[in-house]
Amino acid sequence: MHSVLKSIANYLADNRDRQRIAIALAKGGAMRQARQIDLTNPATWEFSGFSQNGEDGIIEVLRRQLRSSNRSFLEIGSANGVENNSAWLVVAERYEGLMIEGNPRLAARAQRNVVGYSIGTQCRAIFVTTDSVPEIIGAIPYPDPDVFSLDIDGNDYHIARGMMNGGLRPRIVVVEYNSVYGQERSLSVTYRSDFSMKGAHPSELYYGVSITGWRRFFEGHGYRFVTVDRNGVNAFFVDPQYFDTSFLDGIHGLDFAENRYQLRKFGIPSEQQFLLIADQNFISI
């Protein structure tokens, strides 16, 4: 009986995911065509098919400015494969690469419903820690993928540091930042191999990295900051060797934005939100 119920649940979930894929392609295609792109203004690049905050559009514009491309990606924190930053690459662009998801059930859904759109793409169920970094680097088709996306709501800085020290050198980087730290603080949560945002603090505000922390980290590795999205969730960086200097010099991106979801939830700006977690342990970057 349990196996029958599980099969029914998978069938229903798969049907929902396939419907979401069709909707995402239609929605993304319409938003994509409606844009009036100004290459100096990343706010005009945004559209969301599978992504939640305009990432699909920003990634697309940056991809099209690459001097060379290997059409590969790595995404850590891919959820069910339908709402993330790499599904558009897989489904619409037929990129190959690797999705990583810590929840085995969600990873299995991504494997069944999304990654089959591209030969050579897979989704692995890995709860990412610093110990799993070598396994991930060994599984990607290229050490310098066009796109690397990281969003695990916790140890993001520690994983990014391990990946970069381990030889990863992506051309375009998308990382979630936590606006609760504000624009000045250069902070990350302390590392815990079993970190869970929901369990770390009742507010669920104690997670991730500040925007300034990410800028110090990636700029220290030779990357250039491009922008954050207008919803205040993701920051974008590029390896300048793959882009024309005139394009990069012309960009006037957004340096910081309040996370609109957290702002709506708490009704107070980041400086006041930070007071809720000010007594927690942080590291300086």
N, C-alpha and C positions, 0 to 999 in steps of 0.2 A: 504493500500500500504506500509506503514512504516513497519508493522509487516512482510510482505512478504519479503521486502528488508533485514530486520534484519535476517530472517530465512536463506536467501540465503547467507548472509555474514557469519553467524555462520557455515553453512554447508561448505563453502570454507575454513574458518579458521580451522575447525575441520579436514578436509581432509589434510591440510598442516601439522597440528600437528601430525596426525597419520603417515604421511610419515616421519616426523622428528623423531618420536619415533623409527620407523624401522631403519632409518639411524643411529641414536644414538646407538642402540643396536649392529648393525653390526660394526660400527666404534669403539665403546668402546670395544667390544669383541676382535677385531683384535689388538688394542693397548694393551689391557690387556695381551693377550697371548705373545706379542712381547717383553714385559719387561723382563729384567734380574735384579731381585730385589736383592738389597744389603740392608739388614735391618739397616745398619748404615748410609745409604745415602738416604734421602727422595727424592732426585731428581730422583732416579731410580724407585720410587713408582708411579709416576704420570701416569695417563691416563685420557682421557676425552671422556665419552660417551655423557652424558647430561650436564656435567659441562663444563666450558669454559677454565679453567686454570690448569688442571691436578688434580682437587680436588677429582674426583671419585676414582682415584688410591690411593691417600694419605689416604683418608677415609677408603678405603678397607683394606689397610695394617694395619692401626690402629685398625680397627674393629676386625681383625683376631688375634690381640694380646691381646684383652680384656680377662680378667680372667672370667668374667661373662657378659651376654648380655640379654637385654630384647627386643631386635629387634624393637626398637621404635626410633622416631626422632621428632624434631621440627625444622622447617625452617621458618624464618621470612624474607620475601622478595623473594618469590618463582616465581614471574613473571607468565608466562603462563603455568608453570609446566613442560615445556620441556627443558628449559635451566636454570638449577639450581643445587644445591648440594644434593637434596634428591630424584630426579626422578629415579636415578639408584637404590637407595634403594627400592623404591616402585615398579618399573617395573621389575627389574632384580632380586631383592632379596626378594620381598614381605614383606618388613618392613611395620609396621603400624605407623601412626603418624599424624602430623598436619602441613599443609602448610598454611602460612599466606601471603596474597598479598593485598596491598592497593588499587590496581586498580580493581574494580568489574568486568570489562569485562575480564581481564586476569585471575582473580580468577575463573570465570565461565568456561573459557576454560580449566583450569587445572582440575576443578571438572568433566567436561564432558569427558576428554580424557586421563587423567593420573591416578587420584586417584583410579579409578575403578579396577586397577590392584591388589589392596590390600584391603581386607576387613578391615574395621576399620580406613581407612585413609580418610581424607577430606581436602578440601581447603576452608578457610574462607576469605571473603573479609573484611579486617580490616585495616584501616589506623592507623598504630601503634603509639600510644603516651604512655606516662607514665601512663595515666589513664586506658589504655586498658590492661595493664600488668596482673592484677588479672584475667580478662576474659580469657586470653591466657593460663595462668598457670592452671586454672580450667578446660580447655578443653583438655589438653594433657593426654595421657593414663598413663604416668609415670612422676614423677617429676625429675627422673634421666635418661633421655633418652640416648641411646647409642650416638646419634649425635645431636648436636645443631648447626645450621647454621644461621648466622645473616648478612644480607647485605641489608640495606635500604638507603644507600648513604646519610646519614644525622645524625640523632640522635642516631647512633648505641651505643655509650658509655652510654648514658642516659638510653636507653632501656635495655642494658645488665646489668647495675647496678640495675635497677628495677627488672629485672627477677631474678637475683641472690639473691637480698635482699628478694624477694618474695618466695624463696624456691626452685628455679630451681637449679639442681646440675648435669649437663650433664657429661657424661664420656669423650666425645670427643667434642671439640669446634672448629668451623671454623668461623672466623670473617674477614670481609674485613678491610684492613687498607689503609690509604691514604699516599702513599710514598712522596707526596709533602712536608710533614712536616720533611722529612729526618729521620735519624736514632737516633738523639740525643734528639730532642724535645719531650716532653711528653704532648701532646695537644689533645683537642677535640673542635669541634664547640660548641658554647653555645646552650642551649636547646631552641627550638621553637616548639610549638605543631603543627604548620603548615609548618614545614621546607620542602623546596624543593630545591634540589641541583641546578636545572636549574634556579630557581628564586633567589637563595641566592647570586650569584655573576656571572657576565658575563662569566668568565673563566670556570665556573663549576668545579673549584678546591677547593672551600670552602665546605668541607663536611667531616664527619667521624672522624677518630681517627688515631693518629700516632702509629707506631709499638711499640715504647717505652711506650706510654700510655697504650696500650693493655697489654704489659708485666707487667707493674706495677699493673694494675688492676687485672688480672687473677692470677698472682703470689701471690698477696695479699690475694686471695681466696684459696690458696693452690694448684694451678694448675702448671703444668710444660709446658714450651714452647717447641715445637717440631721443627718447621720450618716455613718458608714462601714458597709459590710456586715460581717457577722460573720466572713467569710473573709479580711478584711483586704486587699481588692483595690480597691474603688471608694469614692469619696467623692461625696456628694450635696449640691448647693447649689440654692437657689431665689431667684428675684427676688421680694422680699416684697410688691411692689405687687399681685401676683396672688393673694395668700393672706390669709385672715383672721389678724389678729395673734394672736388667742387660740389658734388652732391652732398657729402657729409657736412661741409662747411656751410652749406646753404640751409640746413635744417634748423628750424626754430621750434624745438619741441617743448612739451610741457614738463617742467622740472618736478612738480609734485601736485598731487590731487588727493583730497580726502576720499577714503573709501566710502562710496555712497551707501553701500549696504550697512556698514557699521554706523555711519552717520544717521541713517534712518532708524536703525534699531535702538540706538542709545539717545539720540536727540541732542547730543553734545559734541563739540569738535574734538579733534584728536588730543589736544593738550589736556582736556578734561577727562577724556577716555583713559589716557595714560595713567592718571592718578589711581585708577582702579587696579593697576598691576604694578605700580611703582615699587612695591616691596618685594617683587620677584627677583630672581637671579638672572643677570644678563652678562654678556661679554662684550667688550668694546672691539670694534674692527678698525 
